[in-house]
Amino acid sequence: MSRRIIVIGVFSLFYFGLLIYPAVRILTLSFPTLQLTTPLLLVIMVAPLAGRLAHEWFPTRFTRWLSAVVLTWLGVCFVGFGAVLIFEVLNLLIVLDQQVAGWTLAGITALISTYGFVNAQRLTVANVDIPAPEYLRGITLAQISDVHIGSRSGRFLNRIVDRTNALKPNYVLITGDLVDFSNISQRELSALADLNAPTYAIIGNHERYVDLEATCDRWTSLGVTVLRDDSVDLGQIQLVGIDDADTKTQVQTKLAELMPIDDRYRILLYHRPDGAGAAADWGFDLMLCGHTHNGQIFPFNYLVKRYFRHIRGTYRIDNLHLYVSSGTGTWGPIMRLGSRSEIGMIRLY
């Protein structure tokens, strides 16, 4: 019982303190004569949560759109929390015009949030050079990760495919969380069939949360090879894909069931940046991961880094090169602050 109370208390503190209080505070500062009646307060407090749950209860295109709007609104509230926190400290030290402060806070929140939303639409290319044997030099791999179709639209996937094709990679590698809602139609994923290079994918944690088998079937029908604790021989390359799991020993456990192929450059796809040591011991040369989003919205990058040692970029573990993508899409709020949406362009040289 005590643990449940603690969980409820932490959730309530986060929900009301970080997400509700900033909106109420800015509203009352900007409009000092406004009477926040009980019904209005209830709407402010309950609407975000109700909007998010609507899609779980009544999954339609509209409720999915509503969920995306609500989650982005919560991101705006989080930005507002930082601005309000600074105001509250200054308000203790100096005399501030409350209404001017309210409008200033609203303006700052809107400006930063707009930048975050626009930044989330931009697709950047992360050029990554990885040393490889001479016979592989010039091979290029495009990494797509954490697109989150569901939170994002099929039109966004179209843009990703167009940008990826323009890079002319030899292979396209999708490192999980391509979708994050159930019943994402094959039509909405149809852009996958337009990828010009052989495409291989693994599942992330969000695929596990939805209609996993049906999702994998849709990918396969669109020409994507789904690697689930499996290996494929590409001639010069052995490519291995492992299913995402919450346990830290997933990579080690699953690799024990697979055999390395001699005289191959070995690449491992695993959604989260765990198990790099086991991958290095197995004999992998390159490991590609995602999951972290590089925190997506500052200062979450500091919190994520406390859980994942490797949060974004290239790392060396013995003879293994690990690359962690900051993600191609977004989850939750369609916002990026202090991070970017990227397609990884990995060149073997």
VENRA-V34756 format. One line per field, one symbol per residue. phi: phi as a letter, one per 20 degrees, with the letter a starting at -180 (. if undefined). burial: 1 if it has 9 or more other ideal C-beta (glycine too) atoms within 8 Angstrom, else 0. A space follows every 50 residues. Layout:
phi = ???
burial = ???
//
This chain:
phi = .ffffffffffffffefeddggffffffffcfefeefggfffffeeggff fffgffecfcffffffffffffffffffffffffffffffffecedffff ffffffffffffffgfffffefdddeecdcfbggfdfofcceddblfmfp fdeffffgffffffffflffbdcddnlfcbcflfffffegggfefedgcc ccedffffedegfffffffffeneeeeclbccednecddcccffbfffeg fgffffeddfeflcedcddbfdfcnfffffffofebcdcbmfllnmcgdf gfffffddfddaodcdcleeddddfenedbcmfebccmbbecdededec
burial = 00000000000001111111111111111101000100001001001100 11011000100011011111111111111110110010011000010010 11101101110110111011001011010101000110111111111111 11010111111011101010111111111110010001111100101011 11111111010100110111010111111011000011111111000001 11111001011001111111111111011101011111111111111001 1011100101110010100111111111111011111111111111110
//
